[in-house]
Amino acid sequence: RYKQGAVVQFVVPNTTAAALGLQKNDIITRINLHAINTPQQLSLAARSLREKDPVEILITRNNQSILLRGNVVAKPKETSSTAEIIYDEFAYNTNEINISISGTDEGKLGVLIT
């Protein structure tokens, strides 16, 4: 049982987590200079990272502290054989909003905002 940090539930292939060697049940306690005490803090710290940024993640694995170092990997892009998918982003206050718009052959649009 852990007292602080965020437990890794799974690692998605082709992501920064996979490139750094994170494993299921690792406990993330720091990203760069940001202490991670809750999953919400992990989410906030991760949102500030940009592709190719250097990143250090301090984890606890099997009761040992391990420092993982590397660079942020670009988020995997969605692809479709039946739709054109366009990605864009813009700054809003101090946050960034990411938008994905997909159009199908039938003329319907799907929008994902994160």
Beta strands, then each sheet from edge to edge (+ up, - down):
strand 1: 6-7
strand 2: 27-31
strand 3: 34-35
strand 4: 54-61
strand 5: 64-71
strand 6: 83-92
strand 7: 95-104
strand 8: 109-113
sheet 1: 1+ 2- 3+
sheet 2: 1+ 2- 4+ 5-
sheet 3: 6+ 7- 8+
end
